[in-house]
């Protein structure tokens, strides 16, 4: 009778030990590659392949205790004492990763702020320069001066201001959020070369009046080009300045006259 009781107690202890081994192993789940090396369960190295990391972690989380115990440990006491150490190490591992992420995020955020500030500064500066140019353009192409130049111009312009420039699009559109976070960007200041607009003549032709620019706001030359109407050429207005379509071109105003007129209005 006593032998049977003793046998039952042994079986009960074994079953309890096996049940305990089925408990989830937090350390094996969190850092399967490191835990696997330390516990002789080298399947954990598969976690070094990023796509496999979560699957290996789950597998060792559920079955790691059994694999490690039967491969490396001789007593339960030694095994569970070691696993308590691994659980503590996993907590340290998580804290270290969070700290690194915080440092990385803060660094990226500071980089983003600096880049965004400089980008906004240049955009605002360029917009102010464009506004100043447009004001000068409006003065030089007011109805009074247009009629003096050519009395058959219909004063209302056909399109908005057109610019020949370098860097405006890149400044506003090229850089996305990820680019602004990566590293300090040396933005190139946009350069404006020409500002232009077109008007309709009474005979249906189109006249482009454009001004060459230096230092983004200083008008130094004026030109005009006359092209056929869009109905005749089947062209978009913005494309009509193709040299093969130009009927006539020349100077709209000389530099002295432009400076004089702008001086009067400022």
TAGI-V811084 format. One record per residue. N is the residue number from 0. RES is the residue in three letters. SS is DSSP state (~ for helix, > for strand, _ for the rest). Layout:
n-><N:N>
res-><RES:RES>
ss-><SS:SS>
This chain:
n-><0:1:2:3:4:5:6:7:8:9:10:11:12:13:14:15:16:17:18:19:20:21:22:23:24:25:26:27:28:29:30:31:32:33:34:35:36:37:38:39:40:41:42:43:44:45:46:47:48:49:50:51:52:53:54:55:56:57:58:59:60:61:62:63:64:65:66:67:68:69:70:71:72:73:74:75:76:77:78:79:80:81:82:83:84:85:86:87:88:89:90:91:92:93:94:95:96:97:98:99:100:101:102:103:104:105:106:107:108:109:110:111:112:113:114:115:116:117:118:119:120:121:122:123:124:125:126:127:128:129:130:131:132:133:134:135:136:137:138:139:140:141:142:143:144:145:146:147:148:149:150:151:152:153:154:155:156:157:158:159:160:161:162:163:164:165:166:167:168:169:170:171:172:173:174:175:176:177:178:179:180:181:182:183:184:185:186:187:188:189:190:191:192:193:194:195:196:197:198:199:200:201:202:203:204:205:206:207:208:209:210:211:212:213:214:215:216:217:218:219:220:221:222:223:224:225:226:227:228:229:230:231:232:233:234:235:236:237:238:239:240:241:242:243:244:245:246:247:248:249:250:251:252:253:254:255:256:257:258:259:260:261:262:263:264:265>
res-><UNK:UNK:UNK:UNK:UNK:UNK:UNK:UNK:UNK:UNK:UNK:UNK:UNK:UNK:UNK:UNK:UNK:UNK:UNK:UNK:UNK:UNK:UNK:UNK:UNK:UNK:UNK:UNK:UNK:UNK:UNK:UNK:UNK:UNK:UNK:UNK:UNK:UNK:UNK:UNK:UNK:UNK:UNK:UNK:UNK:UNK:UNK:UNK:UNK:UNK:UNK:UNK:UNK:UNK:UNK:UNK:UNK:UNK:UNK:UNK:UNK:UNK:UNK:UNK:UNK:UNK:UNK:UNK:UNK:UNK:UNK:UNK:UNK:UNK:UNK:UNK:UNK:UNK:UNK:UNK:UNK:UNK:UNK:UNK:UNK:UNK:UNK:UNK:UNK:UNK:UNK:UNK:UNK:UNK:UNK:UNK:UNK:UNK:UNK:UNK:UNK:UNK:UNK:UNK:UNK:UNK:UNK:UNK:UNK:UNK:UNK:UNK:UNK:UNK:UNK:UNK:UNK:UNK:UNK:UNK:UNK:UNK:UNK:UNK:UNK:UNK:UNK:UNK:UNK:UNK:UNK:UNK:UNK:UNK:UNK:UNK:UNK:UNK:UNK:UNK:UNK:UNK:UNK:UNK:UNK:UNK:UNK:UNK:UNK:UNK:UNK:UNK:UNK:UNK:UNK:UNK:UNK:UNK:UNK:UNK:UNK:UNK:UNK:UNK:UNK:UNK:UNK:UNK:UNK:UNK:UNK:UNK:UNK:UNK:UNK:UNK:UNK:UNK:UNK:UNK:UNK:UNK:UNK:UNK:UNK:UNK:UNK:UNK:UNK:UNK:UNK:UNK:UNK:UNK:UNK:UNK:UNK:UNK:UNK:UNK:UNK:UNK:UNK:UNK:UNK:UNK:UNK:UNK:UNK:UNK:UNK:UNK:UNK:UNK:UNK:UNK:UNK:UNK:UNK:UNK:UNK:UNK:UNK:UNK:UNK:UNK:UNK:UNK:UNK:UNK:UNK:UNK:UNK:UNK:UNK:UNK:UNK:UNK:UNK:UNK:UNK:UNK:UNK:UNK:UNK:UNK:UNK:UNK:UNK:UNK:UNK:UNK:UNK:UNK:UNK:UNK:UNK:UNK:UNK:UNK:UNK:UNK:UNK:UNK:UNK:UNK>
ss-><_:~:~:~:~:~:~:~:~:~:~:~:~:~:~:~:~:~:~:~:~:_:_:_:_:~:~:~:~:~:_:~:~:~:~:~:~:~:_:_:_:~:~:~:~:~:~:~:_:~:~:~:~:~:~:~:~:~:~:~:~:~:~:~:~:~:~:~:~:~:~:~:_:_:_:~:~:~:~:~:~:~:~:~:~:~:~:~:~:~:~:~:~:~:~:~:~:~:~:~:~:~:~:~:~:~:~:~:~:~:~:~:~:~:~:~:~:~:~:~:~:~:~:~:~:~:~:~:~:~:~:~:~:~:~:~:~:~:~:~:_:_:~:~:~:~:~:~:~:_:_:_:>:>:>:>:>:_:_:_:_:>:>:>:>:>:_:~:~:~:~:~:~:~:_:_:~:~:~:~:~:~:_:_:_:_:_:_:_:_:>:>:>:>:>:>:>:>:>:>:>:_:_:_:_:>:>:>:>:>:>:>:>:>:_:_:_:>:>:>:>:>:>:>:>:>:>:_:_:~:~:~:~:_:_:_:~:~:~:_:_:_:~:~:~:>:>:>:>:>:_:_:_:_:~:~:~:~:~:~:~:~:~:~:~:_>
